[in-house]
Structure formats: structure tokens, C-alpha cells
């Protein structure tokens, strides 16, 4: 006798982005009032969020004006969600439905929680679309989900996919695209691959955040999946803001160094799974201009994985694996990958870092 068909909700988390020029300032306010971003007492944090969002509003609007006046991240995530639903529902007997919860702009995580409750799932699988775990991204989204679920008195069976930095569906999609680009080149020795990720303040990493270590594992896995094991490559970090010391080297510094050395550059985003201002403006416009001024012979950028079939099918495998394992937080397919010193990882710590 066939078992009853289950309803499984997949909640996809991402940063979010303004959907119009007038949304830029409140988006920035929501970002900087998050205690995971500014770790100050709430009154100081809220005051700083008001100040920073006001001071950065015009500059940020100018950035988004270069890409149509709004962030493309929601549209990209919707495409990923539909592709993921199709991958899951065509192969399995249960009903899978994806919901999108953005951390700092619509649709908010609170909206996703209400929609999931209305769906009435037998199980919920939480999937932050951040390949590498950080308290500033993955953990912040999961804490907000927990808070909203508590408000709704919603206690479903839940599995959490905390990270997937070396999962083949992710690194394989990047490696395949990178391999195709490298195969087109006549002189591999004249090219340097810049693996770039969003940066973090050093103090966050020093406190036990595994993000930088996981970025390094991602790059190692990509390189292991290439036919060019000796390719010249560098890991670097972009999007630094504020006066604090950030992890490095900075992507901008590596571009300048490549110019001095006469190296062509192939830039590969390894911490973003969809296009947004950090790729379309910072990498494609600002850093491309810097590369030209620095004398870089050629500057090219690899697209993010987006709805790449290898990536989407990999996410589907992660979800079915999480469903089979039962409740709790997991890294990739269940095995903890972070060394014990990264005590802020959800899998090492055993619970969310509230």
C-alpha cells in the first residue's frame, strides 16, 4: 500500500534587496539594525542604523540606478525556487513547495512564515542560500525564522541545511563553468583566477565564525574539480565598509597587483549564488574600471550559479537528504565539516547563536 503523500515546505533564505529607489533607505536601516551586523546595545544600534542609512542612501541609490533602480536578487531567487520545485516534484512522490524569506526586504521572513503555516506542511526544511555559514548571514536568517515561527506558535518537524561549501552540486557548477572559460584561453600561464567572496570584519572570524575557512574549502574543492591543477589563483574579499579591519586580501588590491604583474584576470564569485549589486556593479563596473586603470590586460567575470541545472539538482539532493535524516541542523549531507575551534558554527555549537 502506497504511503500518504506528504507536504514539505522548503524555505529559501537570502539577503534581499530594495525593489525601488524609495526602498533603499529602509533596506539599509533593516540591515544595520541587525545585531549580527552591528553588535551594539539596541538603542545605540538603532541610532546607528538611522544614521548610516541616511548617510548612505544617495550613494546606494546611485549604485542601484546602474542596474535598473532595484536589486535583481528576488527575481533571481524566484527562478531558483521554481526550478528547485520542478526538480523535486518531478522525481519524488511528495509535494514540495518553495517559499522565499528575505532578511532585510520584502518578502520578509515573517511573510514566508505566515505562508508556510497556511500551506500546512508535514515538514519544513530551511535552506539559507549562503553556501558558507556565517553568523552574519545564515545564522541571522535562522534566528529570525525561529522568532517568527514562535510568534505564530508554529512547531513543525524541521531540518536545517546550515551550509554547503564543498557540496558537489555547488562547487561542480562553478568548476564546470570555469573549466569552459579556461579551455578558451591560449595562454593559461598569463591568467590569474581571482576567487572573490564578500568580506567580514576580522573580529567576527576571530570569535569563531567559520566563514573564511569555509570559503577556502570551497575554492580548494573547485580547484580539485578542474583539469588545471596548477592554475594561478588567489582568494580575496570584497565589499569592505566601515573603519574596522576586515579579512583579506582585498579584491581591489589583488586587481591592482595583477595589473603591475601584467596578469589577465578571470574573476569568480564563490559566496554568491545569484546576481546582485556586489556582482553587477562592484565586480562588473567598479572593479572592471579599476582593472583598466591598473593595466590588467583582460578582465572577465564568471556568472554566479543562478539556476544552473547542476546547482539546482544539487540543492534537490541536499533537501532529500535532510528530509531522510530527520530533524536538526546539518552541514551539507549531514557530516560536520568545521573543526571544533569554529564554535559559532550551528553544527559545532549544536544550536543557533542567539
C-alpha positions in Angstrom: 0.0 0.0 0.0 1.4 3.4 -1.0 2.1 5.8 1.8 0.2 9.1 2.0 1.7 11.9 0.1 3.4 14.5 2.4 3.6 18.2 2.0 7.1 19.6 2.5 7.9 23.3 2.7 11.3 24.5 1.6 12.2 27.9 2.9 14.9 29.7 0.9 16.6 32.5 2.8 18.6 35.3 1.2 19.7 38.9 2.0 17.0 40.6 -0.1 17.4 44.0 -1.8 15.4 47.2 -2.5 12.7 46.9 -5.1 12.6 50.6 -5.9 14.7 53.8 -5.1 12.5 54.7 -2.2 13.1 51.2 -0.6 16.9 51.7 -0.5 16.9 53.7 2.8 14.6 51.3 4.8 16.5 48.3 3.4 19.8 49.8 4.7 18.1 50.6 8.0 16.9 47.0 8.4 20.4 45.8 7.5 22.3 47.9 10.0 19.9 47.4 12.9 20.5 43.6 12.8 22.6 42.7 15.9 24.5 40.3 13.7 25.8 43.2 11.7 26.3 45.8 14.4 26.8 44.2 17.8 25.9 47.2 20.0 23.1 47.6 22.6 19.8 48.0 20.9 19.4 51.8 21.5 22.8 52.6 20.1 22.3 50.1 17.2 19.0 51.6 16.2 20.5 55.1 16.3 23.5 54.0 14.2 21.1 52.3 11.7 19.2 55.5 11.3 22.4 57.5 10.8 24.1 55.1 8.4 21.0 54.5 6.3 20.5 58.3 5.9 24.2 58.9 5.0 24.4 56.0 2.6 21.0 56.4 1.0 22.0 58.6 -2.0 25.2 56.6 -2.8 23.3 53.3 -2.6 20.5 54.7 -4.9 23.2 55.6 -7.4 24.5 52.1 -7.3 21.1 50.5 -7.9 20.3 53.1 -10.7 23.1 51.4 -12.6 21.2 48.1 -12.7 17.7 49.4 -13.2 16.9 51.1 -9.9 16.4 47.9 -7.9 18.0 44.7 -6.8 17.6 41.6 -9.0 18.0 39.2 -6.1 14.3 38.5 -5.6 13.7 37.8 -9.3 16.8 35.5 -9.4 15.7 33.7 -6.2 12.2 33.2 -7.7 13.7 31.5 -10.7 15.8 29.3 -8.4 12.7 28.4 -6.3 10.6 27.4 -9.3 13.5 25.3 -10.8 14.0 23.6 -7.4 10.3 22.8 -7.1 10.3 21.3 -10.6 13.4 19.2 -9.8 11.9 17.8 -6.6 8.3 17.3 -7.7 9.2 15.5 -11.0 11.3 12.9 -9.2 9.6 12.3 -5.9 6.2 11.3 -4.6 5.7 14.1 -2.1 4.6 17.7 -2.7 7.4 20.1 -2.3 6.8 23.9 -2.3 9.4 26.6 -2.0 8.9 29.8 0.0 11.2 32.8 0.0 12.2 34.7 3.1 14.4 37.7 2.7 16.3 39.1 5.7 16.2 42.8 5.0 13.4 43.5 2.4 10.3 42.0 1.0 9.2 39.3 1.1 10.4 39.3 4.7 10.9 36.1 6.7 7.7 37.0 8.6 5.8 36.8 5.4 7.3 33.5 4.5 6.5 32.1 7.9 2.8 33.0 7.5 2.7 31.5 4.0 4.3 28.3 5.3 1.7 28.0 8.1 -1.1 28.5 5.5 0.4 25.7 3.4 0.1 23.3 6.3 3.3 21.2 5.8 4.1 17.9 7.3 7.8 19.0 7.4 9.8 22.2 6.9 13.3 22.3 5.5 15.3 25.5 6.0 17.8 26.3 3.3 19.7 29.5 3.5 21.2 30.3 0.1 24.6 31.1 1.6 27.0 28.3 0.7 29.3 29.2 3.5 28.0 29.6 7.1 28.3 32.9 8.9 26.7 34.3 12.0 26.1 37.5 9.9 24.1 35.8 7.2 22.9 32.2 7.7 22.6 32.3 11.5 20.8 35.7 11.4 18.2 34.4 9.0 17.6 31.3 11.0 17.2 33.2 14.2 14.7 35.5 12.5 12.8 32.4 11.3 12.7 30.9 14.8 11.4 34.2 16.2 8.6 34.4 13.6 7.7 30.8 14.0 7.5 31.3 17.8 5.2 34.3 17.3 2.9 32.1 15.2 3.2 29.2 17.7 4.4 27.1 14.7 6.3 24.0 15.7 6.7 21.7 12.7 9.2 19.0 12.2 12.2 20.9 10.8 15.6 20.2 9.3 18.2 22.9 8.7 20.8 22.8 5.9 23.4 25.1 7.6 25.9 25.2 4.8 27.1 23.5 1.6 30.6 25.0 0.9 32.1 21.9 -0.7 29.0 20.1 -1.9 29.5 18.9 -5.5 26.3 20.4 -6.8 27.6 23.9 -5.9 31.4 23.6 -6.5 30.7 21.4 -9.5 28.6 24.0 -11.2 31.3 26.6 -10.7 34.1 24.3 -11.8 32.2 23.3 -14.9 31.7 27.0 -15.9 35.3 27.9 -15.0 36.7 24.9 -17.0 34.8 26.1 -20.1 36.3 29.6 -19.7 39.8 28.3 -19.2 39.6 26.0 -22.2 39.0 29.1 -24.4 42.3 30.6 -23.4 45.5 30.3 -25.4 48.0 31.1 -22.6 46.9 29.8 -19.2 50.1 30.9 -17.6 49.2 34.5 -18.3 45.9 34.3 -16.4 45.1 34.5 -12.7 41.8 33.4 -11.3 40.5 35.6 -8.5 38.1 33.7 -6.3 36.2 36.6 -4.6 33.8 36.5 -1.7 32.1 39.1 0.4 34.4 40.1 3.3 33.8 40.2 7.0 35.4 42.1 9.9 38.4 40.1 11.4 36.8 40.2 14.8 33.8 38.2 13.7 36.1 35.4 12.3 38.3 35.6 15.4 35.2 34.9 17.5 34.7 31.5 15.9 32.8 32.3 12.7 33.7 29.6 10.2 33.0 31.7 7.1 36.6 32.4 5.9 37.6 28.7 6.5 34.6 27.5 4.5 35.4 29.9 1.7 38.9 28.4 1.5 37.4 24.9 1.4 35.1 26.0 -1.4 38.0 27.2 -3.5 40.1 24.1 -2.8 37.1 21.9 -3.9 36.7 23.9 -7.1 40.4 23.6 -8.0 40.2 19.9 -7.3 37.4 19.6 -9.9 39.4 21.4 -12.7 41.7 19.9 -15.3 44.2 22.7 -14.4 45.6 21.8 -11.0 48.4 24.3 -11.3 46.3 27.3 -12.3 47.5 30.7 -10.8 44.7 31.6 -8.3 44.1 33.8 -5.3 41.3 34.0 -2.7 40.2 37.6 -2.0 37.4 39.6 -0.3 35.3 42.5 -1.5 32.7 44.9 -0.2 34.5 46.3 2.8 32.7 49.1 4.7 33.4 50.9 7.9 36.7 51.5 9.8 37.2 48.0 11.2 39.9 45.7 9.9 38.5 43.1 7.5 39.8 39.8 6.3 41.9 40.0 3.2 43.5 40.3 0.8 41.0 42.8 -0.7 39.8 42.1 -4.2 40.7 45.6 -5.3 44.3 45.2 -4.1 44.6 41.9 -6.0 43.4 43.6 -9.1 46.0 46.3 -8.8 48.7 43.7 -8.1 47.7 41.8 -11.3 48.0 45.0 -13.3 51.5 45.5 -12.0 52.4 42.0 -12.9 50.7 42.1 -16.3 48.3 39.3 -15.4 44.9 38.8 -17.1 42.1 38.2 -14.6 39.2 35.8 -14.5 37.1 36.7 -11.5 34.9 34.0 -9.9 32.3 34.8 -7.2 32.3 31.9 -4.7 30.0 33.2 -2.0 27.1 34.4 -4.1 24.6 32.1 -5.8 22.7 34.9 -7.6 23.5 38.2 -9.2 23.1 41.4 -7.2 24.8 44.8 -6.7 28.1 43.2 -5.5 28.5 41.3 -8.7 26.7 43.5 -11.3 28.1 46.9 -10.0 31.1 46.2 -7.8 32.7 43.5 -9.9 31.4 44.3 -13.4 31.6 48.1 -13.3 33.7 49.4 -10.5 36.4 46.7 -10.5 36.4 46.4 -14.3 37.2 50.2 -14.4 39.9 49.7 -11.7 41.4 46.8 -13.8 41.6 49.0 -16.8 43.3 51.8 -14.9 45.7 49.3 -13.3 46.8 47.9 -16.7 45.2 44.5 -16.4 45.4 43.1 -20.0 42.0 41.3 -19.8 39.3 41.3 -17.1 36.4 38.8 -17.2 33.9 37.7 -14.6 32.3 34.3 -14.3 28.5 34.4 -13.7 27.0 33.2 -10.4 25.5 29.7 -10.4 21.9 31.0 -10.5 19.6 28.4 -11.8 22.4 26.2 -13.3 20.9 22.7 -13.6 23.9 21.1 -11.7 23.4 23.6 -8.8 19.6 23.1 -8.7 19.8 19.4 -8.8 22.5 19.6 -6.0 20.1 21.6 -3.9 17.4 19.0 -4.5 19.8 16.3 -3.3 20.6 18.3 -0.2 16.9 18.6 0.6 16.0 15.0 0.1 19.0 14.1 2.2 17.9 16.4 5.0 14.4 15.0 4.8 15.6 11.5 5.2 17.8 12.4 8.2 15.1 13.9 10.3 15.2 17.0 12.5 18.2 19.2 13.4 20.9 21.3 11.8 23.2 19.7 9.3 26.2 20.6 7.2 25.8 19.5 3.6 24.8 15.9 3.6 24.9 15.6 7.4 28.6 15.3 8.3 30.0 18.2 10.4 32.9 19.7 8.3 34.1 22.6 10.6 36.9 22.0 13.1 35.9 22.4 16.7 37.5 25.8 17.0 34.7 27.3 14.9 32.4 27.2 17.8 29.9 29.6 16.3 29.0 27.2 13.5 25.5 25.9 14.0 26.7 22.3 13.6 29.6 22.6 16.0 27.6 24.7 18.5 24.6 22.4 18.2 22.1 25.3 18.1 21.5 28.8 16.8 23.8 31.5 18.2 21.2 33.8 19.7 
